[in-house]
């Protein structure tokens, strides 16, 4: 189960992105998370996805 807290979720996902070397799309898919909804949630909470570094970052 994924954390509900946005900060914990970002930390968890960034760890998976780094350690498991997978794309955000794939990571969200295997965790049954809609990409568009997730990107909106990131934006609302002051985060964005940096494609060049494959990392979620604060704005």
PQR file of N, CA, C, O and H, with PARSE charges and radii, in Angstrom:
ATOM      1  N   UNK A   1       0.843  -1.180   0.000 -0.4000 1.5000
ATOM      2  CA  UNK A   1       0.000   0.000   0.000 -0.0000 2.0000
ATOM      3  C   UNK A   1       0.893   1.249   0.000  0.5500 1.7000
ATOM      4  O   UNK A   1       1.899   1.315   0.706 -0.5500 1.4000
ATOM      5  N   UNK A   2       0.498   2.224  -0.803 -0.4000 1.5000
ATOM      6  CA  UNK A   2       1.275   3.453  -0.926 -0.0000 2.0000
ATOM      7  C   UNK A   2       0.884   4.459   0.149  0.5500 1.7000
ATOM      8  O   UNK A   2      -0.264   4.482   0.591 -0.5500 1.4000
ATOM      9  H   UNK A   2      -0.319   2.170  -1.376  0.4000 1.0000
ATOM     10  N   UNK A   3       1.829   5.287   0.567 -0.4000 1.5000
ATOM     11  CA  UNK A   3       1.516   6.323   1.565 -0.0000 2.0000
ATOM     12  C   UNK A   3       0.512   7.334   1.013  0.5500 1.7000
ATOM     13  O   UNK A   3       0.547   7.659  -0.174 -0.5500 1.4000
ATOM     14  H   UNK A   3       2.762   5.269   0.208  0.4000 1.0000
ATOM     15  N   UNK A   4      -0.375   7.829   1.863 -0.4000 1.5000
ATOM     16  CA  UNK A   4      -1.339   8.864   1.468 -0.0000 2.0000
ATOM     17  C   UNK A   4      -0.725  10.254   1.543  0.5500 1.7000
ATOM     18  O   UNK A   4      -1.068  11.128   0.746 -0.5500 1.4000
ATOM     19  H   UNK A   4      -0.404   7.565   2.827  0.4000 1.0000
ATOM     20  N   UNK A   5       0.176  10.465   2.489 -0.4000 1.5000
ATOM     21  CA  UNK A   5       0.828  11.758   2.648 -0.0000 2.0000
ATOM     22  C   UNK A   5       1.683  12.043   1.418  0.5500 1.7000
ATOM     23  O   UNK A   5       2.505  11.213   1.029 -0.5500 1.4000
ATOM     24  H   UNK A   5       0.455   9.755   3.137  0.4000 1.0000
ATOM     25  N   UNK A   6       1.496  13.209   0.803 -0.4000 1.5000
ATOM     26  CA  UNK A   6       2.188  13.533  -0.448 -0.0000 2.0000
ATOM     27  C   UNK A   6       3.704  13.519  -0.290  0.5500 1.7000
ATOM     28  O   UNK A   6       4.405  13.072  -1.198 -0.5500 1.4000
ATOM     29  H   UNK A   6       0.828  13.883   1.119  0.4000 1.0000
ATOM     30  N   UNK A   7       4.221  13.989   0.822 -0.4000 1.5000
ATOM     31  CA  UNK A   7       5.672  14.010   1.028 -0.0000 2.0000
ATOM     32  C   UNK A   7       6.244  12.597   1.149  0.5500 1.7000
ATOM     33  O   UNK A   7       7.306  12.300   0.602 -0.5500 1.4000
ATOM     34  H   UNK A   7       3.651  14.352   1.559  0.4000 1.0000
ATOM     35  N   UNK A   8       5.543  11.747   1.858 -0.4000 1.5000
ATOM     36  CA  UNK A   8       5.971  10.350   1.991 -0.0000 2.0000
ATOM     37  C   UNK A   8       5.858   9.633   0.646  0.5500 1.7000
ATOM     38  O   UNK A   8       6.720   8.831   0.287 -0.5500 1.4000
ATOM     39  H   UNK A   8       4.680  11.988   2.302  0.4000 1.0000
ATOM     40  N   UNK A   9       4.790   9.929  -0.093 -0.4000 1.5000
ATOM     41  CA  UNK A   9       4.590   9.315  -1.400 -0.0000 2.0000
ATOM     42  C   UNK A   9       5.705   9.720  -2.365  0.5500 1.7000
ATOM     43  O   UNK A   9       6.250   8.874  -3.074 -0.5500 1.4000
ATOM     44  H   UNK A   9       4.090  10.580   0.198  0.4000 1.0000
ATOM     45  N   UNK A  10       6.043  11.005  -2.392 -0.4000 1.5000
ATOM     46  CA  UNK A  10       7.119  11.488  -3.262 -0.0000 2.0000
ATOM     47  C   UNK A  10       8.436  10.804  -2.896  0.5500 1.7000
ATOM     48  O   UNK A  10       9.174  10.370  -3.781 -0.5500 1.4000
ATOM     49  H   UNK A  10       5.600  11.692  -1.816  0.4000 1.0000
ATOM     50  N   UNK A  11       8.728  10.708  -1.624 -0.4000 1.5000
ATOM     51  CA  UNK A  11       9.955  10.054  -1.177 -0.0000 2.0000
ATOM     52  C   UNK A  11       9.981   8.587  -1.612  0.5500 1.7000
ATOM     53  O   UNK A  11      10.987   8.098  -2.125 -0.5500 1.4000
ATOM     54  H   UNK A  11       8.128  11.061  -0.906  0.4000 1.0000
ATOM     55  N   UNK A  12       8.873   7.903  -1.400 -0.4000 1.5000
ATOM     56  CA  UNK A  12       8.762   6.492  -1.782 -0.0000 2.0000
ATOM     57  C   UNK A  12       8.964   6.317  -3.282  0.5500 1.7000
ATOM     58  O   UNK A  12       9.747   5.472  -3.717 -0.5500 1.4000
ATOM     59  H   UNK A  12       8.056   8.301  -0.983  0.4000 1.0000
ATOM     60  N   UNK A  13       8.245   7.128  -4.077 -0.4000 1.5000
ATOM     61  CA  UNK A  13       8.330   6.991  -5.530 -0.0000 2.0000
ATOM     62  C   UNK A  13       9.715   7.356  -6.050  0.5500 1.7000
ATOM     63  O   UNK A  13      10.228   6.687  -6.947 -0.5500 1.4000
ATOM     64  H   UNK A  13       7.609   7.814  -3.723  0.4000 1.0000
ATOM     65  N   UNK A  14      10.325   8.394  -5.508 -0.4000 1.5000
ATOM     66  CA  UNK A  14      11.674   8.758  -5.941 -0.0000 2.0000
ATOM     67  C   UNK A  14      12.678   7.649  -5.634  0.5500 1.7000
ATOM     68  O   UNK A  14      13.589   7.394  -6.421 -0.5500 1.4000
ATOM     69  H   UNK A  14       9.908   8.937  -4.779  0.4000 1.0000
ATOM     70  N   UNK A  15      12.508   7.003  -4.506 -0.4000 1.5000
ATOM     71  CA  UNK A  15      13.382   5.881  -4.159 -0.0000 2.0000
ATOM     72  C   UNK A  15      13.215   4.751  -5.163  0.5500 1.7000
ATOM     73  O   UNK A  15      14.199   4.170  -5.623 -0.5500 1.4000
ATOM     74  H   UNK A  15      11.767   7.210  -3.867  0.4000 1.0000
ATOM     75  N   UNK A  16      11.966   4.438  -5.504 -0.4000 1.5000
ATOM     76  CA  UNK A  16      11.699   3.378  -6.483 -0.0000 2.0000
ATOM     77  C   UNK A  16      12.236   3.761  -7.861  0.5500 1.7000
ATOM     78  O   UNK A  16      12.824   2.932  -8.555 -0.5500 1.4000
ATOM     79  H   UNK A  16      11.167   4.910  -5.131  0.4000 1.0000
ATOM     80  N   UNK A  17      12.033   5.020  -8.254 -0.4000 1.5000
ATOM     81  CA  UNK A  17      12.524   5.476  -9.558 -0.0000 2.0000
ATOM     82  C   UNK A  17      14.037   5.343  -9.643  0.5500 1.7000
ATOM     83  O   UNK A  17      14.578   4.931 -10.669 -0.5500 1.4000
ATOM     84  H   UNK A  17      11.555   5.694  -7.691  0.4000 1.0000
ATOM     85  N   UNK A  18      14.710   5.693  -8.562 -0.4000 1.5000
ATOM     86  CA  UNK A  18      16.174   5.639  -8.534 -0.0000 2.0000
ATOM     87  C   UNK A  18      16.677   4.194  -8.426  0.5500 1.7000
ATOM     88  O   UNK A  18      17.500   3.758  -9.231 -0.5500 1.4000
ATOM     89  H   UNK A  18      14.271   6.028  -7.728  0.4000 1.0000
ATOM     90  N   UNK A  19      16.189   3.471  -7.446 -0.4000 1.5000
ATOM     91  CA  UNK A  19      16.733   2.146  -7.154 -0.0000 2.0000
ATOM     92  C   UNK A  19      16.321   1.079  -8.158  0.5500 1.7000
ATOM     93  O   UNK A  19      17.091   0.165  -8.453 -0.5500 1.4000
ATOM     94  H   UNK A  19      15.520   3.826  -6.793  0.4000 1.0000
ATOM     95  N   UNK A  20      15.109   1.196  -8.679 -0.4000 1.5000
ATOM     96  CA  UNK A  20      14.607   0.171  -9.599 -0.0000 2.0000
ATOM     97  C   UNK A  20      14.746   0.576 -11.060  0.5500 1.7000
ATOM     98  O   UNK A  20      14.416  -0.198 -11.959 -0.5500 1.4000
ATOM     99  H   UNK A  20      14.484   1.939  -8.439  0.4000 1.0000
ATOM    100  N   UNK A  21      15.238   1.791 -11.293 -0.4000 1.5000
ATOM    101  CA  UNK A  21      15.502   2.292 -12.644 -0.0000 2.0000
ATOM    102  C   UNK A  21      14.328   2.045 -13.593  0.5500 1.7000
ATOM    103  O   UNK A  21      14.477   1.408 -14.635 -0.5500 1.4000
ATOM    104  H   UNK A  21      15.506   2.420 -10.563  0.4000 1.0000
ATOM    105  N   UNK A  22      13.157   2.563 -13.208 -0.4000 1.5000
ATOM    106  CA  UNK A  22      11.990   2.422 -14.071 -0.0000 2.0000
ATOM    107  C   UNK A  22      11.392   3.787 -14.360  0.5500 1.7000
ATOM    108  O   UNK A  22      11.708   4.772 -13.693 -0.5500 1.4000
ATOM    109  H   UNK A  22      13.036   3.081 -12.361  0.4000 1.0000
ATOM    110  N   UNK A  23      10.537   3.831 -15.346 -0.4000 1.5000
ATOM    111  CA  UNK A  23       9.892   5.094 -15.705 -0.0000 2.0000
ATOM    112  C   UNK A  23       8.764   5.392 -14.724  0.5500 1.7000
ATOM    113  O   UNK A  23       8.220   4.493 -14.083 -0.5500 1.4000
ATOM    114  H   UNK A  23      10.280   3.031 -15.887  0.4000 1.0000
ATOM    115  N   UNK A  24       8.427   6.669 -14.625 -0.4000 1.5000
ATOM    116  CA  UNK A  24       7.308   7.063 -13.774 -0.0000 2.0000
ATOM    117  C   UNK A  24       6.025   6.407 -14.265  0.5500 1.7000
ATOM    118  O   UNK A  24       5.224   5.933 -13.460 -0.5500 1.4000
ATOM    119  H   UNK A  24       8.868   7.399 -15.146  0.4000 1.0000
ATOM    120  N   UNK A  25       5.824   6.376 -15.574 -0.4000 1.5000
ATOM    121  CA  UNK A  25       4.616   5.778 -16.140 -0.0000 2.0000
ATOM    122  C   UNK A  25       4.468   4.326 -15.713  0.5500 1.7000
ATOM    123  O   UNK A  25       3.388   3.893 -15.312 -0.5500 1.4000
ATOM    124  H   UNK A  25       6.475   6.761 -16.228  0.4000 1.0000
ATOM    125  N   UNK A  26       5.560   3.579 -15.804 -0.4000 1.5000
ATOM    126  CA  UNK A  26       5.512   2.166 -15.421 -0.0000 2.0000
ATOM    127  C   UNK A  26       5.270   2.008 -13.924  0.5500 1.7000
ATOM    128  O   UNK A  26       4.472   1.170 -13.504 -0.5500 1.4000
ATOM    129  H   UNK A  26       6.437   3.930 -16.130  0.4000 1.0000
ATOM    130  N   UNK A  27       5.948   2.800 -13.136 -0.4000 1.5000
ATOM    131  CA  UNK A  27       5.787   2.737 -11.685 -0.0000 2.0000
ATOM    132  C   UNK A  27       4.347   3.035 -11.276  0.5500 1.7000
ATOM    133  O   UNK A  27       3.787   2.349 -10.420 -0.5500 1.4000
ATOM    134  H   UNK A  27       6.596   3.480 -13.477  0.4000 1.0000
ATOM    135  N   UNK A  28       3.751   4.050 -11.882 -0.4000 1.5000
ATOM    136  CA  UNK A  28       2.361   4.378 -11.572 -0.0000 2.0000
ATOM    137  C   UNK A  28       1.428   3.272 -12.046  0.5500 1.7000
ATOM    138  O   UNK A  28       0.476   2.915 -11.351 -0.5500 1.4000
ATOM    139  H   UNK A  28       4.206   4.607 -12.577  0.4000 1.0000
ATOM    140  N   UNK A  29       1.698   2.736 -13.217 -0.4000 1.5000
ATOM    141  CA  UNK A  29       0.852   1.674 -13.767 -0.0000 2.0000
ATOM    142  C   UNK A  29       0.825   0.455 -12.854  0.5500 1.7000
ATOM    143  O   UNK A  29      -0.247  -0.081 -12.572 -0.5500 1.4000
ATOM    144  H   UNK A  29       2.471   3.025 -13.781  0.4000 1.0000
ATOM    145  N   UNK A  30       1.983   0.013 -12.392 -0.4000 1.5000
ATOM    146  CA  UNK A  30       2.009  -1.191 -11.549 -0.0000 2.0000
ATOM    147  C   UNK A  30       1.403  -0.936 -10.170  0.5500 1.7000
ATOM    148  O   UNK A  30       1.055  -1.878  -9.458 -0.5500 1.4000
ATOM    149  H   UNK A  30       2.854   0.448 -12.622  0.4000 1.0000
ATOM    150  N   UNK A  31       1.278   0.342  -9.796 -0.4000 1.5000
ATOM    151  CA  UNK A  31       0.638   0.686  -8.525 -0.0000 2.0000
ATOM    152  C   UNK A  31      -0.789   1.189  -8.723  0.5500 1.7000
ATOM    153  O   UNK A  31      -1.403   1.723  -7.799 -0.5500 1.4000
ATOM    154  H   UNK A  31       1.562   1.107 -10.375  0.4000 1.0000
ATOM    155  N   UNK A  32      -1.312   1.014  -9.943 -0.4000 1.5000
ATOM    156  CA  UNK A  32      -2.691   1.359 -10.283 -0.0000 2.0000
ATOM    157  C   UNK A  32      -3.016   2.823  -9.974  0.5500 1.7000
ATOM    158  O   UNK A  32      -4.041   3.131  -9.365 -0.5500 1.4000
ATOM    159  H   UNK A  32      -0.813   0.580 -10.694  0.4000 1.0000
ATOM    160  N   UNK A  33      -2.116   3.722 -10.408 -0.4000 1.5000
ATOM    161  CA  UNK A  33      -2.299   5.161 -10.220 -0.0000 2.0000
ATOM    162  C   UNK A  33      -2.417   5.802 -11.595  0.5500 1.7000
ATOM    163  O   UNK A  33      -1.579   5.574 -12.467 -0.5500 1.4000
ATOM    164  H   UNK A  33      -1.284   3.472 -10.902  0.4000 1.0000
ATOM    165  N   UNK A  34      -3.457   6.603 -11.787 -0.4000 1.5000
ATOM    166  CA  UNK A  34      -3.673   7.308 -13.046 -0.0000 2.0000
ATOM    167  C   UNK A  34      -2.634   8.415 -13.196  0.5500 1.7000
ATOM    168  O   UNK A  34      -2.475   9.246 -12.302 -0.5500 1.4000
ATOM    169  H   UNK A  34      -4.138   6.788 -11.078  0.4000 1.0000
ATOM    170  N   UNK A  35      -1.932   8.426 -14.320 -0.4000 1.5000
ATOM    171  CA  UNK A  35      -0.856   9.386 -14.557 -0.0000 2.0000
ATOM    172  C   UNK A  35      -1.354  10.823 -14.502  0.5500 1.7000
ATOM    173  O   UNK A  35      -0.753  11.654 -13.822 -0.5500 1.4000
ATOM    174  H   UNK A  35      -2.061   7.750 -15.046  0.4000 1.0000
ATOM    175  N   UNK A  36      -2.439  11.131 -15.204 -0.4000 1.5000
ATOM    176  CA  UNK A  36      -2.947  12.509 -15.233 -0.0000 2.0000
ATOM    177  C   UNK A  36      -3.387  12.984 -13.858  0.5500 1.7000
ATOM    178  O   UNK A  36      -3.102  14.118 -13.471 -0.5500 1.4000
ATOM    179  H   UNK A  36      -2.927  10.456 -15.757  0.4000 1.0000
ATOM    180  N   UNK A  37      -4.074  12.132 -13.121 -0.4000 1.5000
ATOM    181  CA  UNK A  37      -4.508  12.493 -11.767 -0.0000 2.0000
ATOM    182  C   UNK A  37      -3.299  12.703 -10.857  0.5500 1.7000
ATOM    183  O   UNK A  37      -3.288  13.612 -10.026 -0.5500 1.4000
ATOM    184  H   UNK A  37      -4.305  11.211 -13.435  0.4000 1.0000
ATOM    185  N   UNK A  38      -2.293  11.866 -11.020 -0.4000 1.5000
ATOM    186  CA  UNK A  38      -1.098  11.986 -10.198 -0.0000 2.0000
ATOM    187  C   UNK A  38      -0.354  13.283 -10.492  0.5500 1.7000
ATOM    188  O   UNK A  38       0.088  13.970  -9.571 -0.5500 1.4000
ATOM    189  H   UNK A  38      -2.302  11.128 -11.695  0.4000 1.0000
ATOM    190  N   UNK A  39      -0.215  13.619 -11.774 -0.4000 1.5000
ATOM    191  CA  UNK A  39       0.478  14.856 -12.143 -0.0000 2.0000
ATOM    192  C   UNK A  39      -0.269  16.074 -11.605  0.5500 1.7000
ATOM    193  O   UNK A  39       0.360  17.044 -11.180 -0.5500 1.4000
ATOM    194  H   UNK A  39      -0.574  13.061 -12.522  0.4000 1.0000
ATOM    195  N   UNK A  40      -1.588  16.037 -11.617 -0.4000 1.5000
ATOM    196  CA  UNK A  40      -2.396  17.120 -11.046 -0.0000 2.0000
ATOM    197  C   UNK A  40      -2.156  17.210  -9.549  0.5500 1.7000
ATOM    198  O   UNK A  40      -2.009  18.304  -9.005 -0.5500 1.4000
ATOM    199  H   UNK A  40      -2.099  15.249 -11.962  0.4000 1.0000
ATOM    200  N   UNK A  41      -2.117  16.067  -8.884 -0.4000 1.5000
ATOM    201  CA  UNK A  41      -1.867  16.051  -7.433 -0.0000 2.0000
ATOM    202  C   UNK A  41      -0.486  16.615  -7.112  0.5500 1.7000
ATOM    203  O   UNK A  41      -0.327  17.378  -6.159 -0.5500 1.4000
ATOM    204  H   UNK A  41      -2.237  15.178  -9.326  0.4000 1.0000
ATOM    205  N   UNK A  42       0.506  16.239  -7.907 -0.4000 1.5000
ATOM    206  CA  UNK A  42       1.850  16.791  -7.701 -0.0000 2.0000
ATOM    207  C   UNK A  42       1.821  18.307  -7.806  0.5500 1.7000
ATOM    208  O   UNK A  42       2.339  19.009  -6.937 -0.5500 1.4000
ATOM    209  H   UNK A  42       0.377  15.619  -8.681  0.4000 1.0000
ATOM    210  N   UNK A  43       1.216  18.802  -8.867 -0.4000 1.5000
ATOM    211  CA  UNK A  43       1.166  20.243  -9.114 -0.0000 2.0000
ATOM    212  C   UNK A  43       0.465  20.981  -7.975  0.5500 1.7000
ATOM    213  O   UNK A  43       0.940  22.022  -7.521 -0.5500 1.4000
ATOM    214  H   UNK A  43       0.795  18.232  -9.572  0.4000 1.0000
ATOM    215  N   UNK A  44      -0.652  20.447  -7.520 -0.4000 1.5000
ATOM    216  CA  UNK A  44      -1.410  21.079  -6.428 -0.0000 2.0000
ATOM    217  C   UNK A  44      -0.609  21.136  -5.133  0.5500 1.7000
ATOM    218  O   UNK A  44      -0.846  21.994  -4.282 -0.5500 1.4000
ATOM    219  H   UNK A  44      -1.038  19.601  -7.889  0.4000 1.0000
ATOM    220  N   UNK A  45       0.330  20.224  -4.994 -0.4000 1.5000
ATOM    221  CA  UNK A  45       1.118  20.151  -3.759 -0.0000 2.0000
ATOM    222  C   UNK A  45       2.536  20.693  -3.915  0.5500 1.7000
ATOM    223  O   UNK A  45       3.389  20.468  -3.057 -0.5500 1.4000
ATOM    224  H   UNK A  45       0.522  19.527  -5.685  0.4000 1.0000
ATOM    225  N   UNK A  46       2.782  21.406  -5.013 -0.4000 1.5000
ATOM    226  CA  UNK A  46       4.068  22.074  -5.179 -0.0000 2.0000
ATOM    227  C   UNK A  46       5.194  21.214  -5.708  0.5500 1.7000
ATOM    228  O   UNK A  46       6.365  21.504  -5.464 -0.5500 1.4000
ATOM    229  H   UNK A  46       2.088  21.589  -5.710  0.4000 1.0000
ATOM    230  N   UNK A  47       4.855  20.156  -6.433 -0.4000 1.5000
ATOM    231  CA  UNK A  47       5.860  19.267  -7.011 -0.0000 2.0000
ATOM    232  C   UNK A  47       5.707  19.201  -8.520  0.5500 1.7000
ATOM    233  O   UNK A  47       4.666  19.560  -9.070 -0.5500 1.4000
ATOM    234  H   UNK A  47       3.903  19.920  -6.632  0.4000 1.0000
ATOM    235  N   UNK A  48       6.761  18.735  -9.181 -0.4000 1.5000
ATOM    236  CA  UNK A  48       6.707  18.446 -10.608 -0.0000 2.0000
ATOM    237  C   UNK A  48       7.631  17.269 -10.889  0.5500 1.7000
ATOM    238  O   UNK A  48       8.498  16.938 -10.079 -0.5500 1.4000
ATOM    239  H   UNK A  48       7.607  18.443  -8.734  0.4000 1.0000
ATOM    240  N   UNK A  49       7.436  16.643 -12.042 -0.4000 1.5000
ATOM    241  CA  UNK A  49       8.294  15.530 -12.429 -0.0000 2.0000
ATOM    242  C   UNK A  49       9.343  16.023 -13.404  0.5500 1.7000
ATOM    243  O   UNK A  49       9.012  16.545 -14.469 -0.5500 1.4000
ATOM    244  H   UNK A  49       6.732  16.912 -12.699  0.4000 1.0000
ATOM    245  N   UNK A  50      10.609  15.858 -13.045 -0.4000 1.5000
ATOM    246  CA  UNK A  50      11.742  16.233 -13.885 -0.0000 2.0000
ATOM    247  C   UNK A  50      12.120  15.018 -14.735  0.5500 1.7000
ATOM    248  O   UNK A  50      12.762  14.087 -14.249 -0.5500 1.4000
ATOM    249  H   UNK A  50      10.878  15.433 -12.181  0.4000 1.0000
ATOM    250  N   UNK A  51      11.720  15.038 -15.997 -0.4000 1.5000
ATOM    251  CA  UNK A  51      11.965  13.897 -16.883 -0.0000 2.0000
ATOM    252  C   UNK A  51      13.450  13.651 -17.119  0.5500 1.7000
ATOM    253  O   UNK A  51      13.876  12.502 -17.238 -0.5500 1.4000
ATOM    254  H   UNK A  51      11.198  15.795 -16.391  0.4000 1.0000
ATOM    255  N   UNK A  52      14.238  14.713 -17.186 -0.4000 1.5000
ATOM    256  CA  UNK A  52      15.674  14.554 -17.448 -0.0000 2.0000
ATOM    257  C   UNK A  52      16.380  13.785 -16.341  0.5500 1.7000
ATOM    258  O   UNK A  52      17.329  13.045 -16.601 -0.5500 1.4000
ATOM    259  H   UNK A  52      13.893  15.647 -17.089  0.4000 1.0000
ATOM    260  N   UNK A  53      15.919  13.959 -15.108 -0.4000 1.5000
ATOM    261  CA  UNK A  53      16.537  13.276 -13.965 -0.0000 2.0000
ATOM    262  C   UNK A  53      15.697  12.121 -13.436  0.5500 1.7000
ATOM    263  O   UNK A  53      16.083  11.453 -12.477 -0.5500 1.4000
ATOM    264  H   UNK A  53      15.148  14.560 -14.896  0.4000 1.0000
ATOM    265  N   UNK A  54      14.533  11.886 -14.072 -0.4000 1.5000
ATOM    266  CA  UNK A  54      13.618  10.825 -13.641 -0.0000 2.0000
ATOM    267  C   UNK A  54      13.341  10.936 -12.140  0.5500 1.7000
ATOM    268  O   UNK A  54      13.465   9.969 -11.388 -0.5500 1.4000
ATOM    269  H   UNK A  54      14.219  12.428 -14.851  0.4000 1.0000
ATOM    270  N   UNK A  55      12.959  12.162 -11.731 -0.4000 1.5000
ATOM    271  CA  UNK A  55      12.793  12.452 -10.309 -0.0000 2.0000
ATOM    272  C   UNK A  55      11.663  13.455 -10.090  0.5500 1.7000
ATOM    273  O   UNK A  55      11.476  14.380 -10.880 -0.5500 1.4000
ATOM    274  H   UNK A  55      12.859  12.948 -12.342  0.4000 1.0000
ATOM    275  N   UNK A  56      10.924  13.260  -9.020 -0.4000 1.5000
ATOM    276  CA  UNK A  56       9.906  14.216  -8.595 -0.0000 2.0000
ATOM    277  C   UNK A  56      10.604  15.247  -7.724  0.5500 1.7000
ATOM    278  O   UNK A  56      11.338  14.902  -6.798 -0.5500 1.4000
ATOM    279  H   UNK A  56      11.076  12.509  -8.377  0.4000 1.0000
ATOM    280  N   UNK A  57      10.365  16.528  -8.034 -0.4000 1.5000
ATOM    281  CA  UNK A  57      11.039  17.609  -7.316 -0.0000 2.0000
ATOM    282  C   UNK A  57      10.036  18.659  -6.868  0.5500 1.7000
ATOM    283  O   UNK A  57       8.946  18.779  -7.427 -0.5500 1.4000
ATOM    284  H   UNK A  57       9.769  16.808  -8.786  0.4000 1.0000
ATOM    285  N   UNK A  58      10.423  19.417  -5.849 -0.4000 1.5000
ATOM    286  CA  UNK A  58       9.621  20.559  -5.405 -0.0000 2.0000
ATOM    287  C   UNK A  58       9.809  21.698  -6.390  0.5500 1.7000
ATOM    288  O   UNK A  58      10.883  21.872  -6.965 -0.5500 1.4000
ATOM    289  H   UNK A  58      11.308  19.320  -5.394  0.4000 1.0000
ATOM    290  N   UNK A  59       8.743  22.474  -6.576 -0.4000 1.5000
ATOM    291  CA  UNK A  59       8.821  23.639  -7.478 -0.0000 2.0000
ATOM    292  C   UNK A  59       9.676  24.714  -6.866  0.5500 1.7000
ATOM    293  O   UNK A  59       9.864  25.771  -7.469 -0.5500 1.4000
ATOM    294  H   UNK A  59       7.870  22.333  -6.109  0.4000 1.0000
TER
END
